[in-house]
Amino acid sequence: QSFFDYSHGYVNVTSMFMYVDCGKDASGKLKIIPCKTFKKISTPLTKKGKNTFLFSNYDELVDSPIEIGNQKEYQFEASGVTHTIAMYGKGNYDIERLKKDMAKVVEAETDVFKENPNKEYLFIIHNLTVGSGGLEHKKATTLEVERWTYDDKNYLGFISLVAHEYFHLWNVKRIRPKALGPFDYDNENYTDLLWVMEGFTSYYDELILRRAGFYSKEDYMNRIIGTINYVENQPGNKVQPVAHSSYDAWIKAYRHNENSINTTISYYSKGQILACMLDLYIIKKTNGEKSLDDFMQKLYADFYKKNDVGFTEEEFNKTLTDFIGEDISWFIKSYVYDTKSIDYDKFFSGVGVKVVNTTKGPEPYLGVRTSMRGGKLVVDNVFAGSSAEKYGISVNDELISVDGFRVDSDRFSYYMSTKNIGDEFDVVLSRDEIIKTYTIKMGEREPVRYKYALDLTSSTRKLYNYWLRVTVEN
């Protein structure tokens, strides 16, 4: 969102400038008149004189964020591109370390596509008390982070965010579905392909940290297995196909409710897993001659470089089939437009990794998520099919006691850990300020806990090392 106060101004241009329908293709000039205390303007727009900037059309104008204030600016060169960091707000960053590490990310990602289409690129970074996330643009990105995020504990999370948003300069801003450019600014732009746009980018943002030397192979494997476990334990993963999650982004992705966990799945995390499976499948099929990198290069060449056009779902699927050299509809039908279980060991075994679900059977399970609100323990989510749902616990119930003992978050977790499957216990709660008592029987579930082990032969070792290779010298 656009924001102005005494300390700085930030313009997310779509929220500021309207357009005349017949004038979207017109070029123009933008004149910025900052208040007297503001000395700098940071934007990817071409500068033409003092505080004046050029744009070739409305699309370029609104894809160019603007930071106005007294931000600190730093530069580094990587992959033949001049990068500027516009840093707003105080933080515990070491700028020399940042420039060095961000350059590694740029180089590793440019290596995926074998070229970087920009001559200049801008990182606008807002260091805030509370902040997380980023927004991509063709020649820039805006990142919002907590100001103390640069310590050793959180640093790689920041670098991963950099990797994610920078990868978008190819995947989303140039490689894209037809719905994502040129935009229809008057209507929602629907597509089934956000699992590719955001999911593939999420896959690469962690793989790039391995290729740039931030993660060891073991670090990376733990990250991808962790994502698989997260997705597989979401009830919505068995309800909503990831293509539908993509299509529903306008009405559901950023409008979560208490039941979202039961009915939806993230196209970021599920798409990340599908990208990984495709990468492993391609590496195995070509004996390490090709990978998902080569497919991304093909999309970039066939659609962006030739005519700068987007693709339909059908064109994407055909391009994937042509690239792999076989009908890949089984993958799309089963995992993208349906919710069939993925045989992870089948995909990972091709590179010498054995993946096994280590759960030993059903475990005690109530089926609620809670949080402390104003000193009260409140139910945030009730999982579908759980004993909590069966016995009538609802979202926003205040949990007061278990078996006569008052509970807070820690005590409630402890009491639940002492219960076995089938145990009965009394819960006193307040709903709409009416006290209720429920006798509940502890339920069960069989969670997914995948773990991996290397099972390398001479041939699979080569493929494993190729998959998790380092491409940037440290």
ChimeraX attribute file (.defattr): number of C-alpha atoms within 10 A of each C-alpha:
attribute: neighborCount
match mode: 1-to-1
recipient: residues
	/A:1	9
	/A:2	14
	/A:3	10
	/A:4	12
	/A:5	8
	/A:6	9
	/A:7	13
	/A:8	19
	/A:9	18
	/A:10	20
	/A:11	19
	/A:12	18
	/A:13	16
	/A:14	18
	/A:15	10
	/A:16	10
	/A:17	11
	/A:18	12
	/A:19	10
	/A:20	9
	/A:21	8
	/A:22	7
	/A:23	10
	/A:24	15
	/A:25	13
	/A:26	12
	/A:27	13
	/A:28	13
	/A:29	15
	/A:30	14
	/A:31	13
	/A:32	13
	/A:33	12
	/A:34	15
	/A:35	12
	/A:36	7
	/A:37	11
	/A:38	16
	/A:39	11
	/A:40	17
	/A:41	19
	/A:42	23
	/A:43	22
	/A:44	24
	/A:45	21
	/A:46	12
	/A:47	14
	/A:48	12
	/A:49	9
	/A:50	9
	/A:51	13
	/A:52	15
	/A:53	18
	/A:54	18
	/A:55	19
	/A:56	15
	/A:57	14
	/A:58	19
	/A:59	17
	/A:60	18
	/A:61	22
	/A:62	19
	/A:63	20
	/A:64	23
	/A:65	26
	/A:66	21
	/A:67	25
	/A:68	23
	/A:69	22
	/A:70	19
	/A:71	23
	/A:72	13
	/A:73	15
	/A:74	14
	/A:75	14
	/A:76	15
	/A:77	15
	/A:78	17
	/A:79	19
	/A:80	13
	/A:81	16
	/A:82	14
	/A:83	24
	/A:84	21
	/A:85	21
	/A:86	23
	/A:87	21
	/A:88	22
	/A:89	16
	/A:90	15
	/A:91	18
	/A:92	12
	/A:93	15
	/A:94	10
	/A:95	13
	/A:96	11
	/A:97	10
	/A:98	17
	/A:99	18
	/A:100	14
	/A:101	20
	/A:102	22
	/A:103	20
	/A:104	25
	/A:105	27
	/A:106	23
	/A:107	23
	/A:108	25
	/A:109	29
	/A:110	18
	/A:111	15
	/A:112	19
	/A:113	18
	/A:114	14
	/A:115	14
	/A:116	18
	/A:117	16
	/A:118	15
	/A:119	11
	/A:120	14
	/A:121	21
	/A:122	23
	/A:123	26
	/A:124	26
	/A:125	20
	/A:126	24
	/A:127	22
	/A:128	17
	/A:129	13
	/A:130	10
	/A:131	14
	/A:132	14
	/A:133	14
	/A:134	19
	/A:135	16
	/A:136	21
	/A:137	22
	/A:138	20
	/A:139	24
	/A:140	28
	/A:141	23
	/A:142	23
	/A:143	21
	/A:144	20
	/A:145	22
	/A:146	20
	/A:147	20
	/A:148	16
	/A:149	20
	/A:150	19
	/A:151	14
	/A:152	8
	/A:153	8
	/A:154	12
	/A:155	14
	/A:156	18
	/A:157	15
	/A:158	20
	/A:159	19
	/A:160	21
	/A:161	20
	/A:162	22
	/A:163	25
	/A:164	27
	/A:165	26
	/A:166	28
	/A:167	25
	/A:168	25
	/A:169	21
	/A:170	25
	/A:171	21
	/A:172	22
	/A:173	20
	/A:174	21
	/A:175	27
	/A:176	26
	/A:177	26
	/A:178	16
	/A:179	17
	/A:180	21
	/A:181	17
	/A:182	12
	/A:183	12
	/A:184	10
	/A:185	12
	/A:186	6
	/A:187	7
	/A:188	12
	/A:189	15
	/A:190	16
	/A:191	21
	/A:192	22
	/A:193	26
	/A:194	27
	/A:195	28
	/A:196	26
	/A:197	24
	/A:198	25
	/A:199	24
	/A:200	27
	/A:201	26
	/A:202	27
	/A:203	23
	/A:204	24
	/A:205	24
	/A:206	25
	/A:207	28
	/A:208	30
	/A:209	24
	/A:210	23
	/A:211	24
	/A:212	25
	/A:213	20
	/A:214	21
	/A:215	19
	/A:216	16
	/A:217	19
	/A:218	11
	/A:219	13
	/A:220	18
	/A:221	19
	/A:222	14
	/A:223	15
	/A:224	18
	/A:225	18
	/A:226	15
	/A:227	15
	/A:228	20
	/A:229	17
	/A:230	15
	/A:231	19
	/A:232	20
	/A:233	14
	/A:234	19
	/A:235	18
	/A:236	21
	/A:237	23
	/A:238	18
	/A:239	15
	/A:240	19
	/A:241	23
	/A:242	30
	/A:243	23
	/A:244	20
	/A:245	27
	/A:246	25
	/A:247	19
	/A:248	17
	/A:249	19
	/A:250	14
	/A:251	11
	/A:252	14
	/A:253	17
	/A:254	9
	/A:255	9
	/A:256	11
	/A:257	11
	/A:258	14
	/A:259	15
	/A:260	16
	/A:261	18
	/A:262	19
	/A:263	15
	/A:264	23
	/A:265	27
	/A:266	24
	/A:267	30
	/A:268	21
	/A:269	22
	/A:270	29
	/A:271	28
	/A:272	26
	/A:273	24
	/A:274	23
	/A:275	21
	/A:276	21
	/A:277	20
	/A:278	18
	/A:279	21
	/A:280	23
	/A:281	21
	/A:282	23
	/A:283	21
	/A:284	22
	/A:285	15
	/A:286	12
	/A:287	17
	/A:288	19
	/A:289	12
	/A:290	18
	/A:291	21
	/A:292	22
	/A:293	16
	/A:294	17
	/A:295	21
	/A:296	18
	/A:297	16
	/A:298	18
	/A:299	22
	/A:300	19
	/A:301	15
	/A:302	17
	/A:303	18
	/A:304	18
	/A:305	14
	/A:306	9
	/A:307	9
	/A:308	15
	/A:309	17
	/A:310	22
	/A:311	20
	/A:312	15
	/A:313	14
	/A:314	9
	/A:315	13
	/A:316	17
	/A:317	16
	/A:318	15
	/A:319	17
	/A:320	20
	/A:321	14
	/A:322	13
	/A:323	17
	/A:324	19
	/A:325	10
	/A:326	9
	/A:327	13
	/A:328	15
	/A:329	14
	/A:330	9
	/A:331	16
	/A:332	13
	/A:333	13
	/A:334	14
	/A:335	19
	/A:336	24
	/A:337	16
	/A:338	18
	/A:339	16
	/A:340	15
	/A:341	11
	/A:342	15
	/A:343	10
	/A:344	18
	/A:345	16
	/A:346	15
	/A:347	21
	/A:348	20
	/A:349	19
	/A:350	22
	/A:351	27
	/A:352	22
	/A:353	21
	/A:354	19
	/A:355	20
	/A:356	14
	/A:357	14
	/A:358	12
	/A:359	13
	/A:360	10
	/A:361	10
	/A:362	12
	/A:363	15
	/A:364	18
	/A:365	22
	/A:366	22
	/A:367	20
	/A:368	19
	/A:369	12
	/A:370	21
	/A:371	16
	/A:372	13
	/A:373	10
	/A:374	7
	/A:375	9
	/A:376	16
	/A:377	22
	/A:378	24
	/A:379	20
	/A:380	18
	/A:381	23
	/A:382	25
	/A:383	21
	/A:384	17
	/A:385	14
	/A:386	17
	/A:387	21
	/A:388	21
	/A:389	17
	/A:390	16
	/A:391	13
	/A:392	12
	/A:393	22
	/A:394	17
	/A:395	18
	/A:396	18
	/A:397	21
	/A:398	24
	/A:399	24
	/A:400	21
	/A:401	18
	/A:402	20
	/A:403	13
	/A:404	11
	/A:405	14
	/A:406	13
	/A:407	20
	/A:408	19
	/A:409	15
	/A:410	9
	/A:411	14
	/A:412	18
	/A:413	12
	/A:414	12
	/A:415	14
	/A:416	15
	/A:417	11
	/A:418	9
	/A:419	17
	/A:420	15
	/A:421	15
	/A:422	13
	/A:423	12
	/A:424	14
	/A:425	16
	/A:426	15
	/A:427	20
	/A:428	20
	/A:429	21
	/A:430	15
	/A:431	14
	/A:432	9
	/A:433	9
	/A:434	7
	/A:435	13
	/A:436	13
	/A:437	13
	/A:438	14
	/A:439	14
	/A:440	19
	/A:441	20
	/A:442	22
	/A:443	22
	/A:444	19
	/A:445	16
	/A:446	13
	/A:447	18
	/A:448	19
	/A:449	17
	/A:450	18
	/A:451	17
	/A:452	17
	/A:453	11
	/A:454	15
	/A:455	13
	/A:456	17
	/A:457	12
	/A:458	8
	/A:459	13
	/A:460	20
	/A:461	17
	/A:462	15
	/A:463	23
	/A:464	24
	/A:465	14
	/A:466	17
	/A:467	21
	/A:468	18
	/A:469	17
	/A:470	21
	/A:471	17
	/A:472	18
	/A:473	10
	/A:474	10
